Amino acid sequence: MSLPRDITEFLEGYPDISDDPHLNANLEFYTNKGRCRPDNLLIDELHEQWKMDYEKLEYKHGYIQWLFPLQEYGMNYKAQPLQKHELAALKTEPVVRERLQRSYSIMLGFYGMQLVSSDTGELRRADNWKERYRNLARKFLLFVWSANVHQQFTYAGAPHNNLRISRILKCLSEFGLERLNAGFLLFVLAEQSANDQINTETIRSSMERWWANCLRNEEERAWINEAIRKARTEDFVFTDEAYREALRRRGETGSINEAVVEA
């Protein structure tokens, strides 16, 4: 299966996108000097006021491009694509990395997860995981109009949350925090494979085409994709123990690579 165009551009490092040195909105926002639009909040204000406000995190959409900037356009026309000079400057600031990890932790809470270790990327279920998992996996009733049919009713997943996760993983990789991606992806795989949680067709599709490819480390990307393939197509269960062992191995050896444990 060919990769989506946005994933290919991400993996190649956005080679066709030029830098505009006059644009600094993301740099100002992440250094707590500029406000996001349209919500008009400094990043520290957004973190503090919205960290547990799941209604805002669900139904407002402009904030996600500010918390997880990328060198590509999104749906908020008031946000600015991340400029290459901004990325270079932001990556040198420890406080920026702390803020980005806080952005990630807030979104993990929204999805029903909790960061155990920022060093390994290990996750666990949050206390309110049942409610938050339901929200992530829920379906919406859509009304489809056409010339021949007055209205049709169909159910679909929540694609905006799946798109948000793609953006989050790309952003973490851009900022040198790709270890967190592996922690997220393999946690979700264990929840699906061993526990039958967040295991909808829509989430599986997003994971296989987008999320699992939001890693620029080719060997790690291949290993994770192979683990997903085996869990989907073979008599193989990716367990919670296999999850923790993969992260332990990565922490000790610097590589997650090892043949996927046979069933």
Secondary structure per residue as TSV (DSSP state, phi and psi in degrees):
chain	resnum	aa	ss	phi	psi
A	1	M	-	360.0	128.4
A	2	S	-	-70.7	149.7
A	3	L	-	-77.9	146.8
A	4	P	-	-59.2	151.6
A	5	R	H	-59.1	-41.2
A	6	D	H	-65.2	-31.7
A	7	I	H	-70.6	-42.1
A	8	T	H	-60.3	-44.5
A	9	E	H	-63.2	-40.2
A	10	F	H	-62.8	-48.1
A	11	L	H	-62.6	-30.3
A	12	E	T	-85.6	-2.0
A	13	G	T	79.8	26.4
A	14	Y	-	51.8	58.7
A	15	P	T	-67.6	-22.5
A	16	D	T	-92.9	1.7
A	17	I	-	-99.4	124.5
A	18	S	-	-91.9	163.0
A	19	D	-	-95.1	138.9
A	20	D	-	-113.9	104.5
A	21	P	T	-66.1	-10.8
A	22	H	T	-86.1	-10.1
A	23	L	-	-99.7	123.4
A	24	N	-	-140.5	20.5
A	25	A	H	-61.6	-40.5
A	26	N	H	-70.4	-38.9
A	27	L	H	-61.4	-44.3
A	28	E	H	-67.8	-39.0
A	29	F	H	-65.8	-48.1
A	30	Y	H	-76.0	-12.3
A	31	T	T	-98.0	12.6
A	32	N	T	63.1	31.6
A	33	K	S	-112.0	-19.1
A	34	G	S	-125.5	153.5
A	35	R	-	-99.4	145.1
A	36	C	-	-74.8	156.6
A	37	R	T	-126.9	140.4
A	38	P	T	-92.1	3.5
A	39	D	T	-82.5	-13.5
A	40	N	-	59.8	46.1
A	41	L	-	-124.5	142.7
A	42	L	-	-70.0	157.8
A	43	I	H	-62.5	-39.5
A	44	D	H	-65.7	-33.3
A	45	E	H	-67.8	-44.3
A	46	L	H	-61.7	-46.6
A	47	H	H	-56.8	-45.7
A	48	E	H	-73.3	-42.0
A	49	Q	H	-80.7	-29.4
A	50	W	H	-107.9	-1.0
A	51	K	T	-59.7	-29.4
A	52	M	T	-120.6	11.3
A	53	D	-	-92.2	82.4
A	54	Y	H	-70.3	-23.8
A	55	E	H	-64.0	-46.2
A	56	K	H	-63.8	-45.3
A	57	L	H	-63.7	-28.3
A	58	E	H	-79.6	-48.6
A	59	Y	H	-99.6	-17.0
A	60	K	-	-89.0	144.5
A	61	H	-	-123.6	-15.5
A	62	G	T	-71.8	-24.6
A	63	Y	H	-72.4	-27.0
A	64	I	H	-65.6	-33.7
A	65	Q	H	-72.0	-24.9
A	66	W	H	-79.2	-42.0
A	67	L	H	-70.4	-31.0
A	68	F	S	-132.2	73.6
A	69	P	-	-70.6	145.5
A	70	L	-	-135.8	162.9
A	71	Q	S	-83.5	43.3
A	72	E	S	-151.4	158.8
A	73	Y	-	-79.0	150.8
A	74	G	-	-124.4	-154.4
A	75	M	S	-90.7	-11.9
A	76	N	-	-95.7	104.3
A	77	Y	T	-70.0	-13.2
A	78	K	T	-87.1	-5.8
A	79	A	S	-94.3	160.7
A	80	Q	-	-115.9	134.2
A	81	P	-	-57.5	145.1
A	82	L	-	-63.9	128.0
A	83	Q	-	-90.0	149.8
A	84	K	H	-61.3	-37.5
A	85	H	H	-70.8	-30.5
A	86	E	H	-65.5	-46.1
A	87	L	H	-59.4	-45.3
A	88	A	H	-60.4	-42.6
A	89	A	H	-69.9	-43.1
A	90	L	H	-65.7	-35.1
A	91	K	T	-68.0	-15.8
A	92	T	T	-88.3	-6.8
A	93	E	-	-102.9	111.7
A	94	P	H	-57.2	-36.0
A	95	V	H	-66.1	-30.3
A	96	V	H	-67.9	-43.7
A	97	R	H	-61.4	-39.2
A	98	E	H	-63.2	-41.9
A	99	R	H	-66.6	-39.4
A	100	L	H	-64.5	-40.5
A	101	Q	H	-66.5	-32.1
A	102	R	H	-69.1	-39.9
A	103	S	H	-57.1	-44.8
A	104	Y	H	-62.8	-44.8
A	105	S	H	-62.7	-38.0
A	106	I	H	-64.0	-43.3
A	107	M	H	-70.6	-34.3
A	108	L	H	-59.9	-43.8
A	109	G	H	-59.5	-39.5
A	110	F	H	-61.4	-33.7
A	111	Y	H	-89.8	-2.7
A	112	G	T	92.8	22.4
A	113	M	E	-126.1	163.1
A	114	Q	E	-140.2	135.7
A	115	L	E	-78.0	120.7
A	116	V	S	-85.5	-42.3
A	117	S	-	-142.8	122.2
A	118	S	T	-75.3	-14.9
A	119	D	T	-78.5	-40.9
A	120	T	T	-102.6	-19.9
A	121	G	-	84.8	6.7
A	122	E	-	-62.8	137.7
A	123	L	E	-118.3	162.2
A	124	R	E	-142.8	171.1
A	125	R	E	-69.1	139.7
A	126	A	-	-77.6	166.1
A	127	D	T	-59.5	-33.6
A	128	N	T	-99.8	31.8
A	129	W	H	-61.9	-35.1
A	130	K	H	-61.9	-47.4
A	131	E	H	-63.9	-43.2
A	132	R	H	-74.1	-35.9
A	133	Y	H	-62.5	-41.4
A	134	R	H	-59.7	-40.9
A	135	N	H	-64.8	-42.1
A	136	L	H	-66.3	-34.9
A	137	A	H	-96.3	-2.5
A	138	R	-	-68.4	163.3
A	139	K	-	-115.0	152.3
A	140	F	E	-115.4	144.0
A	141	L	E	-85.0	120.1
A	142	L	E	-107.6	146.6
A	143	F	E	-107.9	120.1
A	144	V	E	-112.3	122.1
A	145	W	-	-104.0	144.2
A	146	S	-	-148.4	171.7
A	147	A	S	-68.9	-31.4
A	148	N	S	-97.7	-24.8
A	149	V	S	-119.1	124.4
A	150	H	S	-56.0	-49.3
A	151	Q	-	-160.4	146.8
A	152	Q	E	-120.7	151.6
A	153	F	E	-115.7	131.6
A	154	T	E	-144.9	152.4
A	155	Y	E	-105.4	140.2
A	156	A	E	-141.7	158.2
A	157	G	-	-73.9	-172.5
A	158	A	-	-99.2	82.5
A	159	P	H	-64.3	-24.4
A	160	H	H	-65.0	-35.3
A	161	N	H	-71.5	-34.8
A	162	N	H	-66.2	-40.8
A	163	L	H	-64.6	-38.2
A	164	R	H	-60.8	-42.8
A	165	I	H	-63.6	-40.1
A	166	S	H	-58.0	-45.2
A	167	R	H	-63.5	-43.9
A	168	I	H	-58.5	-47.9
A	169	L	H	-65.7	-40.8
A	170	K	H	-61.7	-44.5
A	171	C	H	-63.9	-44.6
A	172	L	H	-58.2	-40.5
A	173	S	H	-64.7	-44.2
A	174	E	H	-57.8	-35.4
A	175	F	T	-93.9	14.1
A	176	G	T	77.7	22.5
A	177	L	-	-114.9	36.0
A	178	E	H	-65.4	-20.4
A	179	R	H	-59.4	-28.5
A	180	L	H	-69.7	-29.1
A	181	N	H	-62.1	-47.1
A	182	A	H	-61.3	-40.4
A	183	G	H	-61.0	-39.4
A	184	F	H	-70.6	-51.1
A	185	L	H	-62.2	-45.0
A	186	L	H	-74.4	-26.9
A	187	F	H	-65.3	-47.1
A	188	V	H	-61.4	-40.9
A	189	L	H	-61.9	-42.7
A	190	A	H	-64.9	-39.7
A	191	E	H	-62.6	-39.0
A	192	Q	H	-73.3	-50.0
A	193	S	H	-74.4	-45.1
A	194	A	H	-93.7	-26.3
A	195	N	H	-120.8	-4.0
A	196	D	-	52.7	44.8
A	197	Q	-	-113.5	156.0
A	198	I	S	36.7	52.7
A	199	N	-	-120.0	37.5
A	200	T	-	-80.7	162.0
A	201	E	H	-60.0	-40.0
A	202	T	H	-64.4	-44.3
A	203	I	H	-67.4	-42.4
A	204	R	H	-60.2	-42.9
A	205	S	H	-63.0	-45.1
A	206	S	H	-62.0	-39.6
A	207	M	H	-65.8	-43.9
A	208	E	H	-72.8	-37.6
A	209	R	H	-90.7	-35.7
A	210	W	T	-112.7	-66.4
A	211	W	G	-55.5	-47.4
A	212	A	G	-68.4	-10.4
A	213	N	G	-105.2	7.3
A	214	C	-	-89.4	43.5
A	215	L	-	-133.4	130.3
A	216	R	-	-86.5	-14.3
A	217	N	-	-74.0	109.0
A	218	E	H	-63.2	-42.7
A	219	E	H	-65.9	-42.5
A	220	E	H	-67.4	-40.3
A	221	R	H	-61.5	-42.7
A	222	A	H	-65.6	-40.2
A	223	W	H	-64.8	-45.2
A	224	I	H	-65.9	-41.8
A	225	N	H	-63.6	-36.5
A	226	E	H	-68.9	-39.3
A	227	A	H	-61.6	-41.7
A	228	I	H	-63.5	-45.8
A	229	R	H	-58.7	-46.6
A	230	K	H	-63.4	-39.9
A	231	A	H	-67.5	-28.1
A	232	R	H	-84.9	-33.9
A	233	T	H	-117.6	-11.2
A	234	E	S	-124.2	172.2
A	235	D	S	-80.5	70.6
A	236	F	-	-140.1	132.3
A	237	V	-	-116.0	123.9
A	238	F	-	-88.9	105.8
A	239	T	-	-88.1	169.2
A	240	D	H	-60.6	-36.7
A	241	E	H	-67.2	-39.7
A	242	A	H	-64.6	-34.9
A	243	Y	H	-61.4	-52.1
A	244	R	H	-66.4	-35.4
A	245	E	H	-66.3	-39.8
A	246	A	H	-61.5	-43.2
A	247	L	H	-71.0	-36.2
A	248	R	H	-62.0	-45.3
A	249	R	H	-61.5	-41.3
A	250	R	H	-64.0	-41.2
A	251	G	H	-67.6	-35.2
A	252	E	H	-83.9	-35.6
A	253	T	H	-109.6	-12.1
A	254	G	S	83.4	0.9
A	255	S	-	-140.1	138.1
A	256	I	-	-84.4	-11.0
A	257	N	-	-66.8	123.5
A	258	E	S	-169.6	148.5
A	259	A	-	-53.9	135.0
A	260	V	-	-60.0	131.7
A	261	V	-	-57.4	129.6
A	262	E	-	-71.7	150.9
A	263	A	-	-67.4	360.0
